[in-house]
Amino acid sequence: MPLSPGPSLRPTGFATMVGTRFRFTTPDSSIDEIICQVLVAHPREQLTYTWTYPRADYPTHWTVDWTLRPQGRGTRLLLTQTGFDIEDRRQRMARNAVERSWKRLVLPRLGAVIHH
């Protein structure tokens, strides 16, 4: 059961307004809904939302934060996903899987989109 972000996630009901509730769905997976809520929305600076997968064997409740900062002649992206209990073996494994997924699947695709 993958709990990590992946290229097949599709947002439904997303808007960059604090309080907006939306879902990620994965059409090609048994995971059919990840429930989210926008916590912070500052255009061109920061987007923070909750990430809850209630149907997991061990329900998840994480927070994902995307922060953009000017750096030199470009922009730095800081991406954090918090809420893992690393004292719990399953949560530590989930955290490691999520980190690998962001690095291998999501961020490279983001870079390709930005540079086109």
C-alpha positions as CSV (number, residue, x, y, z in Angstrom):
1,M,0.0,0.0,0.0
2,P,1.8,3.1,-1.2
3,L,1.3,6.2,1.1
4,S,3.7,8.4,-0.6
5,P,3.1,11.2,-3.1
6,G,3.3,10.0,-6.7
7,P,2.8,11.3,-10.2
8,S,-0.7,9.7,-10.5
9,L,-2.3,11.8,-7.7
10,R,-5.1,14.0,-8.9
11,P,-6.5,16.8,-6.8
12,T,-10.3,17.2,-6.6
13,G,-11.8,20.4,-5.2
14,F,-8.4,22.1,-4.7
15,A,-8.2,25.9,-4.3
16,T,-5.5,28.1,-2.7
17,M,-7.7,29.4,0.0
18,V,-7.2,28.7,3.7
19,G,-9.8,26.2,4.9
20,T,-10.4,24.6,1.5
21,R,-10.9,20.9,1.8
22,F,-9.8,18.8,-1.1
23,R,-8.9,15.2,-2.0
24,F,-6.2,13.5,-3.9
25,T,-7.4,10.5,-5.8
26,T,-5.2,7.8,-7.5
27,P,-7.1,6.4,-10.5
28,D,-4.6,3.6,-11.1
29,S,-4.3,2.4,-7.5
30,S,-6.4,0.9,-4.7
31,I,-5.9,4.2,-2.8
32,D,-8.9,6.1,-3.6
33,E,-8.8,9.2,-1.4
34,I,-6.3,11.2,0.5
35,I,-8.2,14.0,2.4
36,C,-6.5,17.4,2.7
37,Q,-7.2,20.9,4.0
38,V,-5.3,24.0,3.1
39,L,-3.7,25.6,6.2
40,V,-1.6,28.3,4.7
41,A,-1.8,29.9,1.3
42,H,0.5,32.9,0.4
43,P,0.7,33.3,-3.4
44,R,4.2,32.7,-4.7
45,E,5.5,32.1,-1.2
46,Q,3.9,29.2,0.7
47,L,1.3,26.5,0.5
48,T,0.7,24.2,3.5
49,Y,-2.0,21.5,3.8
50,T,-2.9,18.5,5.8
51,W,-2.5,15.0,4.3
52,T,-4.8,12.3,5.8
53,Y,-5.3,8.8,4.5
54,P,-8.0,7.4,6.8
55,R,-8.2,4.0,5.1
56,A,-4.6,3.0,5.7
57,D,-4.0,0.1,8.1
58,Y,-2.4,2.7,10.3
59,P,-4.1,6.0,9.5
60,T,-1.9,8.8,8.5
61,H,-2.1,12.5,9.4
62,W,0.7,14.6,8.0
63,T,1.4,18.2,7.1
64,V,2.9,19.1,3.7
65,D,4.5,22.5,3.2
66,W,5.9,24.1,0.0
67,T,7.8,27.3,0.6
68,L,9.4,29.4,-2.1
69,R,12.2,31.9,-1.3
70,P,14.2,34.1,-3.7
71,Q,17.8,33.0,-3.9
72,G,20.3,34.8,-6.1
73,R,18.8,35.0,-9.6
74,G,16.5,32.1,-8.9
75,T,14.1,30.6,-6.4
76,R,14.7,27.9,-3.7
77,L,11.9,25.4,-2.9
78,L,11.8,24.0,0.6
79,L,9.4,21.0,0.8
80,T,8.7,19.4,4.1
81,Q,6.3,16.7,5.2
82,T,5.9,16.4,9.0
83,G,3.8,14.4,11.4
84,F,5.7,11.1,11.4
85,D,6.4,9.4,14.7
86,I,9.9,8.1,14.0
87,E,9.9,6.1,17.3
88,D,7.3,3.9,15.6
89,R,8.9,1.5,13.1
90,R,6.0,1.6,10.7
91,Q,5.9,5.4,10.8
92,R,9.7,5.6,10.3
93,M,9.4,3.2,7.3
94,A,6.6,5.3,5.9
95,R,8.6,8.5,6.3
96,N,11.5,6.9,4.4
97,A,9.3,5.7,1.6
98,V,7.6,9.2,1.3
99,E,11.0,10.9,1.2
100,R,12.2,8.6,-1.6
101,S,9.0,9.2,-3.5
102,W,9.3,13.0,-3.3
103,K,12.9,12.8,-4.5
104,R,12.6,10.2,-7.2
105,L,9.1,10.8,-8.6
106,V,7.7,14.2,-7.8
107,L,10.5,16.7,-7.6
108,P,12.1,15.6,-10.9
109,R,8.8,16.0,-12.7
110,L,8.3,19.4,-11.1
111,G,11.7,20.4,-12.4
112,A,10.8,19.3,-15.9
113,V,7.5,21.3,-15.8
114,I,9.2,24.4,-14.5
115,H,11.9,24.4,-17.2
116,H,9.4,24.2,-20.1
